[in-house]
């Protein structure tokens, strides 16, 4: 009998379309499946998807990948702060 693994998606990051795309790519490069939410609306009308339009595109991962993904996102944010 096949067992289906139940996975709950969790938000791991929210940012601009460009930032969210970069995070998604970094996660996928680390073999973590990720997907974007509000990619179109977050770009065209960011104030509809997030307060003040900040963090309008969201990245989601499986709850089972959260800790590994969080480490990657923390590293991305740390490097982004150093370059601003």
Secondary structure, 3 states (H helix, E strand, C coil): CCCCCCCCEEEEEEECHHHHHHHHHHHHHCCCCEEEECHHHHHHCHHHHCHHHCCCEEEEEEHHHHHHHHHHHHHHHHHHHHCC
